[in-house]
Amino acid sequence: MSSIEAILKLPHDVYTGNLLWSPFDVVGRAQDIASSLESVRNKGYWASPIPRETE
């Protein structure tokens, strides 16, 4: 699996953190994203692909 360049927005004040990437970079990568999110969840974090990619 190759990496996808992203921007990490850290939590501050009343806002939660967020990981943002270009929608053009994720087309056709739903399985890679699902695997990565599962890895993040296994470390005790909450993670969800919003918006979800549809294939």
Secondary structure, DSSP 8 states (H G I E B T S, - for coil): ------EEE--BTTB--EEE--HHHHTT-HHHHHHHHHHHHHTT-----SS----
